[in-house]
């Protein structure tokens, strides 16, 4: 497996064709609360504010965000994720709307008071300019002076803790799903390529490949500034700690200049 083998837009089918949603289910309410507390504080928003969740998935952050009294708009390319988010919104009578669309091209029709992109939904394209277009859609979707938070892996931490193979098992209503993730780091191209093998409860295997551009914090800052963001600062986790080589995450916070 190499990056060259995964040059197509792998994300167009990956989330529809695999049970990756097992990774997206946030069953620990404490984790969700810590994430929301961080975002509300750093984005500087109050209940009633309009907030954009770029690459919202199933609404695992957007839905509890809306439950706190915020007006949420979310977008994701995966139709089954959007269906789940819309169902949760209707179930709880929330002031939120979700669109099945491409985050590289989608922007909110009304400019929001803040935006965020969470759980590593950035850096999928091998081309830096194309990845920057997602940041451009984010800045176009918020008001001048509004803030945007981008959640991304901390590359020094990823390299220091590199594991070529990881195996996890999830219990579902249909039975146990086993997920094997084989990883290759290409230092020359600056990418992390992964082969995912999903062994379903009936024994069927689903194999998909993904790739992610590996951006150091200063490169993320340059990309964000290239589309008009300013005042970029970094955090190592939702506890608000400053980023270090040992931080598990690289959370960039910026303002629309």
C-alpha positions in Angstrom: 0.0 0.0 0.0 1.3 3.4 -0.9 0.0 7.0 -1.2 0.2 6.6 -5.0 -2.3 3.8 -4.8 -4.8 6.1 -3.0 -4.7 9.2 -5.1 -8.4 9.1 -5.9 -10.9 10.8 -3.6 -11.1 7.9 -1.2 -13.5 9.8 1.1 -16.3 9.8 -1.5 -17.1 6.2 -0.8 -15.2 5.3 2.4 -17.8 6.5 4.9 -20.8 5.2 3.0 -19.3 1.7 2.4 -17.8 1.0 5.8 -19.1 0.9 9.4 -16.7 3.7 10.4 -19.6 5.2 12.4 -18.4 2.9 15.2 -15.5 5.3 15.7 -17.9 8.3 15.7 -20.2 7.3 18.5 -19.4 9.3 21.6 -20.6 7.2 24.5 -18.8 9.1 27.2 -20.9 12.2 28.1 -17.9 13.6 30.0 -15.8 13.7 26.9 -18.6 15.4 24.9 -19.1 18.0 27.7 -15.4 18.8 27.8 -15.3 19.2 24.0 -18.4 21.6 24.1 -17.0 23.6 27.0 -13.8 24.1 25.1 -15.4 25.1 21.9 -17.9 27.5 23.5 -15.1 29.1 25.5 -12.6 29.4 22.6 -15.1 30.3 19.9 -16.6 33.0 22.2 -20.2 32.2 21.5 -23.3 32.5 23.6 -26.7 30.5 23.4 -28.6 31.6 20.4 -25.5 32.1 18.2 -25.3 30.5 14.8 -22.5 27.9 14.6 -21.3 25.9 11.6 -20.0 22.3 12.0 -18.0 21.6 8.9 -17.8 17.8 8.3 -20.3 17.1 11.0 -20.6 13.3 10.6 -23.6 12.0 12.5 -23.8 15.2 14.6 -22.0 13.7 17.6 -20.8 17.2 18.5 -23.4 19.3 16.7 -26.4 17.7 18.3 -25.3 18.2 22.0 -24.1 21.7 20.9 -27.7 22.5 19.7 -29.1 21.1 22.9 -27.3 23.8 24.8 -29.3 26.4 22.9 -27.2 27.1 19.8 -28.4 27.2 16.2 -26.3 24.6 14.3 -25.7 24.1 10.6 -23.8 21.0 9.7 -22.5 19.5 6.4 -21.1 16.1 5.6 -20.7 14.1 2.4 -22.0 10.8 3.9 -25.7 10.5 3.4 -26.2 8.0 6.3 -24.5 10.3 8.7 -26.7 13.2 7.7 -29.8 11.1 8.0 -28.7 10.2 11.6 -28.0 13.9 12.4 -31.4 15.0 11.0 -33.2 12.3 12.9 -31.6 13.3 16.2 -32.4 17.0 15.5 -36.1 16.1 14.9 -36.2 13.8 17.9 -35.0 16.6 20.3 -36.8 19.4 18.4 -33.5 21.3 17.9 -32.7 24.4 16.0 -30.3 22.8 13.6 -30.1 21.9 9.9 -27.9 19.4 8.2 -26.8 19.2 4.5 -25.5 16.3 2.5 -22.8 18.0 0.5 -19.1 18.3 -0.2 -17.2 20.4 2.4 -14.7 21.4 -0.3 -17.5 23.4 -2.0 -20.2 24.0 0.6 -20.6 27.2 2.4 -23.5 28.3 4.7 -25.9 30.6 3.0 -26.0 32.9 6.1 -22.7 33.9 7.8 -22.4 32.2 11.2 -21.0 33.5 14.5 -18.4 30.7 14.6 -17.4 27.4 13.0 -15.4 24.3 13.7 -14.1 21.2 12.0 -13.7 18.4 14.4 -12.2 14.8 14.6 -9.7 15.0 11.7 -11.8 15.9 8.8 -9.1 18.0 7.2 -6.1 17.1 5.1 -7.7 14.3 3.0 -6.4 15.6 -0.4 -2.8 15.2 -1.4 -2.8 18.7 -2.8 -2.3 21.5 -0.3 -4.2 24.1 -2.4 -7.2 21.8 -2.5 -7.1 21.3 1.3 -7.0 25.0 1.7 -10.3 25.3 -0.2 -12.0 23.6 2.8 -10.6 26.3 5.0 -11.8 28.9 2.5 -15.3 27.5 2.7 -15.1 27.8 6.5 -14.0 31.4 6.4 -16.7 32.3 3.9 -19.3 30.8 6.2 -18.6 33.0 9.2 -18.8 36.7 10.0 -15.8 39.1 10.2 -14.3 38.8 13.6 -15.8 35.3 14.1 -13.6 32.4 15.2 -12.9 29.0 13.6 -11.5 25.9 15.4 -9.7 23.1 13.5 -9.1 19.7 15.2 -6.2 17.8 13.7 -3.7 15.1 14.8 -0.5 16.4 16.3 2.1 15.1 13.9 5.1 14.9 16.3 2.9 12.8 18.6 1.7 10.6 15.7 5.3 9.9 14.7 6.6 9.3 18.2 3.8 6.9 18.9 3.6 5.2 15.5 2.0 1.8 15.5 2.0 -0.1 12.1 -1.0 -2.1 13.1 -4.0 -1.5 15.4 -6.9 -3.9 16.1 -10.1 -3.0 17.8 -13.4 -4.8 18.4 -16.8 -3.3 18.7 -20.0 -5.0 19.9 -23.0 -4.2 17.8 -26.6 -5.4 17.7 -25.6 -7.7 14.8 -22.5 -9.0 16.7 -18.9 -8.2 17.1 -17.1 -6.1 14.4 -13.3 -6.3 14.2 -11.4 -3.4 12.7 -7.8 -3.8 11.7 -5.9 -0.7 10.7 -2.5 -1.0 8.9 -0.5 2.2 8.7 2.4 3.4 6.5 4.1 6.8 7.0 5.6 8.3 3.9 8.1 10.9 5.1 9.0 11.9 1.6 5.5 12.8 0.6 4.4 13.8 4.1 1.4 11.4 4.3 -0.1 8.7 6.4 -1.6 5.9 4.4 -3.9 3.4 6.1 -5.6 0.2 5.0 -8.8 -0.5 7.0 -10.1 -4.1 7.2 -13.6 -4.3 8.7 -14.5 -7.9 9.6 -18.3 -7.8 10.0 -20.3 -10.0 12.4 -21.2 -12.4 9.5 -17.6 -12.8 8.6 -17.6 -10.6 5.6 -14.6 -8.4 5.1 -14.7 -4.8 3.8 -11.3 -3.3 2.9 -10.8 0.4 2.2 -7.7 2.6 1.9 -7.3 6.2 3.2 -4.6 8.8 3.2 -4.0 12.0 5.2 -1.5 14.8 4.6 0.7 15.3 7.7 0.9 19.0 8.5 3.0 20.4 11.3 1.4 23.2 13.2 3.3 25.9 11.4 2.1 24.5 8.0 -1.5 24.6 9.2 -1.0 28.2 10.3 0.3 29.1 6.8 -2.7 27.4 5.1 -5.2 29.2 7.4 -3.5 32.6 6.9 -3.5 32.0 3.1 -7.3 32.1 3.0 -7.7 35.1 5.4 -7.5 33.8 8.9 -5.4 35.6 11.5 -4.2 35.3 15.1 -3.8 31.5 14.8 -3.0 29.8 18.1 -2.7 26.1 19.0 -3.9 23.9 21.8 -2.9 20.3 22.6 -6.2 19.1 23.8 -9.7 20.3 24.9 -8.3 21.0 28.4 -6.8 24.2 26.8 -3.2 23.1 27.3 -0.6 24.6 25.0 0.6 22.3 22.2 3.8 20.3 22.8 5.4 17.3 21.0 3.5 15.1 23.5 0.1 16.6 22.9 -2.3 14.1 21.3 -4.1 16.8 19.2 -3.3 19.9 17.3 -6.3 22.3 17.7 -5.9 25.5 15.7 -8.0 28.5 16.7 -8.2 31.5 14.3 -10.2 34.6 13.6 -11.6 35.9 10.4 -9.7 39.1 9.8 
